[in-house]
Amino acid sequence: MALAKRVMNVNSTINVTPMVDVMLVLLIIFMVITPMLQKGVSVDLATVNNPQAMPDADKEDALLVAVNRQGEIFFGSDKVSGADQLTHLVKDRIASRTDKRVFIKADARAKYGWVVDVVDNVRAAGVDQLGLLTEQRKTGAPGAPPVTAPSGQ
């Protein structure tokens, strides 16, 4: 009889507190790490209606040059002191590569002359193909996430 009472008092609920703790820790880790996964410098890209898709721009070894609205030039995530130095950096980086392709991200409010100067210096480095990255203009369902589709030359 004592054994039957002990069996009847068994708690059959699941303790979810450890699971919630683990999930909150994972959420915090992902919230901290996600901004660090962005490659290069963040700029507000120009929006276009019909961009050409360039999936190679998202590759780990893609060469990205960025021009922000203040006119600062970045090669990858490293700031370049001038467009002339950019030519040497790009030339050194593409020397051993078979794919001599560089992608340029320019802020929509950057001066046109700055972007032309960067394009000219990248071309002077011996780049075969140059891609100008843009964003797809939002059309369609409201609340849909913006599609980043690079346009190229």
C-alpha positions as CSV (number, residue, x, y, z in Angstrom):
1,M,0.0,0.0,0.0
2,A,2.9,2.4,0.8
3,L,4.4,1.7,-2.6
4,A,1.1,2.6,-4.4
5,K,0.9,5.9,-2.6
6,R,4.5,6.7,-3.6
7,V,3.8,5.9,-7.2
8,M,0.7,8.1,-7.2
9,N,2.7,11.2,-6.0
10,V,5.1,11.2,-9.0
11,N,5.4,14.5,-10.7
12,S,5.0,14.1,-14.4
13,T,5.4,17.7,-15.6
14,I,8.4,18.7,-17.7
15,N,10.8,21.3,-16.2
16,V,11.3,23.8,-19.1
17,T,13.4,26.3,-17.2
18,P,16.8,24.9,-18.3
19,M,15.5,24.8,-21.9
20,V,14.4,28.5,-21.7
21,D,17.8,29.4,-20.2
22,V,19.7,27.7,-23.1
23,M,17.4,29.3,-25.7
24,L,17.9,32.8,-24.2
25,V,21.7,32.3,-24.2
26,L,21.6,31.2,-27.9
27,L,19.4,34.2,-28.8
28,I,21.9,36.6,-27.2
29,I,24.8,34.9,-28.9
30,F,23.1,35.2,-32.3
31,M,22.2,38.8,-31.7
32,V,25.8,39.7,-31.0
33,I,27.3,37.7,-33.8
34,T,25.0,38.5,-36.6
35,P,26.2,42.1,-37.2
36,M,29.7,40.8,-37.3
37,L,28.9,38.5,-40.2
38,Q,28.3,41.5,-42.6
39,K,31.2,41.6,-45.0
40,G,32.9,45.0,-45.6
41,V,31.6,48.4,-44.7
42,S,27.9,49.2,-44.5
43,V,26.7,51.8,-47.0
44,D,23.2,52.8,-48.3
45,L,23.3,51.4,-51.8
46,A,21.5,53.0,-54.7
47,T,18.1,51.3,-55.6
48,V,17.3,50.2,-59.2
49,N,14.4,48.5,-60.9
50,N,16.2,45.8,-62.9
51,P,19.5,44.8,-61.3
52,Q,21.6,42.0,-62.7
53,A,22.2,39.3,-60.1
54,M,25.8,38.7,-59.2
55,P,26.0,35.8,-56.7
56,D,29.8,36.0,-56.8
57,A,29.7,39.2,-54.7
58,D,28.6,37.2,-51.7
59,K,31.5,34.8,-51.8
60,E,34.0,34.7,-49.0
61,D,36.9,35.6,-51.2
62,A,35.2,38.4,-53.2
63,L,37.1,41.6,-53.5
64,L,34.8,44.5,-52.3
65,V,35.6,48.2,-52.5
66,A,33.3,50.6,-50.7
67,V,32.8,54.3,-50.9
68,N,30.7,55.9,-48.1
69,R,28.9,59.2,-48.2
70,Q,31.9,61.1,-46.7
71,G,34.1,59.9,-49.5
72,E,36.1,57.4,-47.5
73,I,37.3,54.4,-49.4
74,F,37.5,50.9,-47.9
75,F,39.0,47.8,-49.4
76,G,37.2,45.0,-47.7
77,S,36.9,46.4,-44.2
78,D,40.2,48.2,-44.2
79,K,40.2,52.0,-44.8
80,V,42.4,53.2,-47.7
81,S,44.0,56.6,-47.4
82,G,43.5,57.5,-51.1
83,A,42.4,56.1,-54.4
84,D,46.0,55.9,-55.6
85,Q,46.8,53.5,-52.7
86,L,43.7,51.5,-53.8
87,T,45.3,50.7,-57.1
88,H,48.3,49.1,-55.5
89,L,46.2,47.1,-53.0
90,V,44.0,45.8,-55.7
91,K,46.9,45.0,-58.0
92,D,48.6,43.0,-55.2
93,R,45.5,41.1,-54.3
94,I,44.5,40.1,-57.9
95,A,48.1,39.2,-59.0
96,S,47.7,35.5,-57.9
97,R,44.0,35.2,-58.8
98,T,42.5,33.8,-62.0
99,D,39.2,35.6,-61.3
100,K,40.1,39.3,-61.6
101,R,36.7,40.7,-60.6
102,V,36.1,43.5,-58.1
103,F,32.8,44.7,-56.7
104,I,32.1,48.3,-55.8
105,K,29.6,49.3,-53.2
106,A,29.0,53.1,-53.2
107,D,26.7,55.0,-51.0
108,A,23.7,56.5,-52.9
109,R,24.6,59.9,-51.6
110,A,28.4,59.7,-52.3
111,K,29.6,62.3,-54.8
112,Y,29.8,60.9,-58.4
113,G,33.4,62.1,-58.8
114,W,34.5,59.9,-55.9
115,V,33.0,56.8,-57.3
116,V,34.4,57.5,-60.8
117,D,37.8,58.0,-59.3
118,V,37.6,54.7,-57.5
119,V,36.4,52.9,-60.7
120,D,39.3,54.5,-62.6
121,N,41.8,53.4,-60.1
122,V,40.4,49.8,-59.9
123,R,40.5,49.6,-63.7
124,A,44.2,50.8,-63.6
125,A,45.0,47.9,-61.3
126,G,44.2,45.5,-64.2
127,V,40.7,44.3,-63.2
128,D,39.0,42.3,-65.9
129,Q,35.4,42.8,-64.6
130,L,33.9,45.4,-62.4
131,G,30.6,45.0,-60.6
132,L,28.6,47.9,-59.2
133,L,26.4,46.7,-56.3
134,T,22.9,48.0,-56.0
135,E,19.7,47.1,-54.2
136,Q,16.4,46.0,-55.8
137,R,13.8,48.7,-55.6
138,K,11.0,47.5,-53.3
139,T,7.9,46.5,-55.3
140,G,5.3,43.9,-54.4
141,A,4.1,42.8,-51.1
142,P,4.3,45.4,-48.3
143,G,6.6,44.3,-45.5
144,A,8.6,42.0,-47.8
145,P,12.4,42.1,-47.0
146,P,14.5,44.1,-49.4
147,V,16.3,41.9,-52.0
148,T,20.0,42.8,-52.4
149,A,20.9,42.1,-56.0
150,P,24.1,43.4,-57.4
151,S,24.1,45.0,-60.8
152,G,27.1,44.7,-63.0
153,Q,28.9,45.8,-66.1
